[in-house]
């Protein structure tokens, strides 16, 4: 099973229910764990392409042996591995799963349709949610709360159902975190660790929740422990990579049994105080620089507004700016005919801010290396900028 983009957090429930009865044949039937229309999982690549027609493109998949064929017809893509079809996806509104879910349906509709599926994993990245049913063989991608892609794959075998025995009050849990690390890689928050099991064998997954300074969730995800199930005396490891668009102030990691996902058998919470790792996120994603127009006190393109949209303080900020503008100028005092001429004015400069408080905006002068022919109010400047230096720290 391929866990793409943040698989994750889940409700692994009990046995699947019967498929609904349709009053009319579906033009594009999606059979979970089997296929879409006439294309079937396990079909030779050549046969699948003969039935699907010429693809619009082809890319390499997430694994070395994978090839993804892209289509603009009823199918969206066919993924092949070692010469056979391994995944089939569609975005077409005429297609429907055996439980009646179609493109455009809500997340609530997906949950209701598959409430009796033996397990599910849910992951979120911004407005995109991935809902995977690994033991049913179907995945739903939702954008802004609506299904935008449905993909089928060979289902995994349902793990043995071992119900954990609740520990007595005050007793030590059979599950223990042996290690837990965290790090920030640009705009990705990575949590990794290991868990030991001193009790009965269990099929387990790990849930990670990241919380921002305002108490809201920045990201969440889950992944299974490896190996899984974990036998008595065994240890499993995990790594969860979550894209973030805000600073993380606290994280919670829970270990849950697959057949009883509402129970946390082990849990740890940590305060994230080492904020230096968020420098790339703040300086690249949460900082805004705008070249200002003219006012009665200043010329156009001589000042910039710098805005910090993060909860951290920025110090020692240096930003390089390149501005471009087109203007028409009529020469004055020249012996040549006074014919209007059009110029492209390109200026380079920098701005410096010693300290910028959280969620604050300042207007600072641009240290221009040179000026050009475009003077006065004129049109707005088109500007690009990049951060040359800057640090982040907790606001006191």
N, C-alpha and C positions, 0 to 999 in steps of 0.2 A: 504493500500500500504506500502511496506517495503522499506525504503530508506537505502541501504547498503553502507558502506565504504565512504563516502563523496558524496553524491549526489550533479552534481549539476548544475551549472549555465546554463542558459537556454534561449531557444527561444520558447515562447509559441505562436504559430501561429494560423491561422484560419483553418477551416474544412478539414477533411481528403479527399483524392482523391481516384479515382477508382483503383482497383488492376490491375496490368499488366496482359496481356494474355500470357500464357505459351504455347509454341508449342508442348510440350510433358508433360505427367504427371510427377510430382516431386516424386522421390522415398520416400522422407521423408518430407511431407508438414508440415510447421509450420503455424498454423492459430492464428494470434494475438488475445490474450484474450480468446482463446478456447482450444488449445492443440497442441501437437506434435505427428504426426503419429496417432496411434490408442489410445494414452493416452489423456484423456480429463480432464480439470479442473473441480473440483467438483466430480470426480469419486471416489467411495469408495476405500480406500487404498488397500484392499485385491484384488479387481478387477484389479487395476492398476498394482500391483505386479504380478498377474497371467499373464497379457499381456506382461509385460516388462521382466519377467524372474527373476532369482535369483540375487539380488543386490550383488555387490562386497564388500559393506560396509554400515554402517549406523552410523550417527552422530546426535547429538542434534542440532536443529536449533538455530537461534538467539532469538527466543521467546520460552517460557517454553513449550508450547503445540506443537511445531514444531519438526518433525523428517525428516531428509534428508537422502534418500536412494541413494547410489552412484552406478553407472554402468560404464562398459567399453565397452558397445555396442553402438548402435545409440544414445541412451540417455546418458547424463552425470549425471543427478541427477533428482530425483523426491522429492519435498518437500510436506509433508502432515501436516495437522493441523486438530485436532479434528476428525480424521478418514477419511478425504477427501483430495484429491489432491489440493494443493493451488498454486504450481509453478512447471513448467517442463522446464528443460534445456538440451541443446544438444551442442556438439562440433563437430558433424559429418559433413563432407563436402558435403554429399548428401542432407542435409536438407536446405530448403529455405523458407523464409517468403512469405506472400502474396504479398509483394512488391518486391520480388526477391532477397533479401539480403541473402548471404551465409557466412559460415565460410571462412575467408581469405579476405573478402571485406574490403575496406578502410573506414575511417570515412567519407570522402567526399561522398562515395557511400551511406552510411547510411543516411546522411543529405539530399541528393537528393531524395532518395526513400521515405523519410517521411517528406518532406518539407511542406506538407499540413496537417500533423497531428495536432490535436488541442493543443498539448503542449508537451514539452520535458524538461528534466533535465539532465545536464551534470556534471560529477564530475571527477577529475583527482587526482591520487596518483602516483607520479613517472611516469613510462611508462605505467601505467594502466589507462584507461578511461572507465567510465561507462556512457552509454547513455540510459536514461530511458524515455519511452513514457507512462506516467501514465494513460492517457485517451484512449490509444490504446491497452495497455496490453502486451507490449513487452519491453525487455531490452537487450542491446548489451554490452558485455564486450570486449574492445579492448586492445591488448598488442602490444606496439611498432607500433601503427597505424593500426593494422589489427584486424578484428573481430575474437575472439577466443572462445566466448560462446554466445549463444542466449537463452534467457529465457522468457517464457510467464507466465502471471498471469492475474487474473481478473481485468479488467480496472476500474479505479475510474470514478465516474460520473463527467462530465464536469461542472465546476462551472459556475454560472450565469455570463454572460458577461456584465460587467458594465464599460463603458468607462469613465475614469475620465475627468472632465472638467479642462483644463489647467488654472492654476492660473494667474491672471493678473500680469503684470510686477511689481515687488517690493512687491507683496502680499505675506503673510505668507502661507506656504503650510498647507493643512489640516492634513498632516502626520507629526508627531514629534517623535524623539527618546526620550523616557522617561528614559532609562537606557542603558548603554553600558559598558561591562566589558570584559577583556581579561586576559588570563593566559596561562602559558606554563606547560604542564604535560609531562615531559620527552621529547619525540619527537613528541608531539601533541600540536598544538596551538588551544586554545579554545576561541571562541568569542560568547558571549551571551548578550541578551538585550531585550528590549521591545519597542514597537512602538504604539502610539495612533493615532486614526483616528477621526477627528472632522467633516468629510464630509460624502459623500455618501458611502454606503457599497462597499467594494472592496475585490477581491481575490488577495492576495499579496504574493510575495516571497522575500527573502533576499539574496543578493549576497555579498560574502566576498572575497576580493582579498588581498593576502599577498605579499609584495614586499621586495626583499632582498637589501643589501647594494649597489649592482651593478645596481639596477634599474630593474632587471629581476623578473619575477613572481616566487615566491617560491611555492605557492599553491593557489587554488581558489575553491570555492564551494558555493552551495546555499541550502536553505531549505525554506519550507513554514512557514509562521507565524501561531501560534496556539492561539486562534481558527482562522479559515479561512472559508469564508470571514469575515472581520472585519467590523461591522456596525458602524454607526455614534456614536461617544462617546465611542467606545470600544477600548480595548487595546489587542494587540497580543504579544506573546513572542517567542523567538527563541534561538537556540544554534547550532553552527556549529563547528565541530571538524575536524581539518585538519592535517594530518601527514606532518611533515616538515623535510627537509634534509639540511637546511641552516638557518642562523640567519635571523630573520625578522626585518626590520628597519621601515616599514610603513605598515599600513593597511587601506583599504577603505571598508566601509559597505554601500550598496545601497538597498533601498526598491523599488521594481518594480511591476507593475501590471501584472498579468498572461497573460492578453490578449494583452498587449503592452510592451513586455519585454525590448525593447530598451530605454524606458523612465525611468529615475530615479526620483521618486516622493519625495524621501528624501535621502540624502547622507551625510556621515561624513567620514573624513580622520583623522588619528591619527599617530603621530610619536611614534615609540616604543623605548623609551629611557631606560626603566628598563630592562637591559640586563642580570641581575643576573639569571633570570629564564632559560636562555639558557645554563647554566653550564653543565647540563646532556647531552644535544645535542653535545656541543663542546667537552667535555671530553670523551664521549663514541663513537661518530660518526666521529668527525672531527679532532681527534688527532691520530697520527700514531707513533708507537715506533718500531724500528728495531735494533736488535743486530748486530753489525758490525763484519766483519772478521778481520783477522790479516793484519797489514801493517809492514813496516820496523821499525816503532816507537812503535808499540803496539801489544800485543798478541790478539789472537782470543777470542771473548766473553768478552772483557774488556771495550768496549765502546758501546754506543747506540746512534742512531740518533732519535731525537724527532722532529716531524713535526706538526705544527699547521696549519690546512687548513681552518681556520675560519677567519672572519673579526674582531674578538675580541682578546684582549690581555689576555694571561693566566698568572696568578701569583701564586706563592707558590705551584708549581706542584711537587708532589711526586708520583712516579710510582714504583710498586713492579714488579719484573721480575723473572720468573723461566725459566731456560735454560736447554735443554737436548741435549746430543750429544753422539754418539757411536764412539769409536776409538780402534785401536789395538796397544798395547804397548809391546815391548820386554824388559824384566827386564835387567838392567845393573848393574854389580858389585855384583850380588847375587851368593851364593854358589849353588843355585838350577839350574837345566838345564834352559838355556835361551830360553824358548818356548814362542812365541808370545801369548798374552792374549787379549781378547776383553772386553772392559769396557763400561758401560753406565754411563756417567758423568752427574750428575744433580747438578746444581748450582742455588742458590737463591741470589738475591741482589736487589738493588734499585737505582734509579736515581732521582736527584733533579734538578729542573730548577727554579730559582728565578723569572724569567720573560721571557716570550716567545712572541714576537711580532706577529701580524697577518700575516698569510701566510709565516711564517719563519721556518727555520730548524736549529737545533743546534746538535752538537755531544758532548756528555758528558760522563764522566767515570761512570762505574757501580760499586757501592759500594758492593762488593761481600762478603757474609757471610763466604764462604769457597771456596777453589779451589779443583779440582779433578785431576785425572790422565791424562786427555786429554790436552796436551800442544801443542804449536806451531800453525801453520796455520790450518791444518786439514780441516775437512768438516764444512759446515755452521751449526750454532746452530739452533735448533727448540725452539722457545721461546713463552711463553704466558705472558701476563702482565695485570695489572689492576691498575687503578688510586686510590691512597689512599687519596690524598688531592689535591685541586686546586680550583682557583676561576677565573672568567672571568670578564672583564671590558672593557669599551670603550677605544680604542686606542686614544691617544691625539697627 
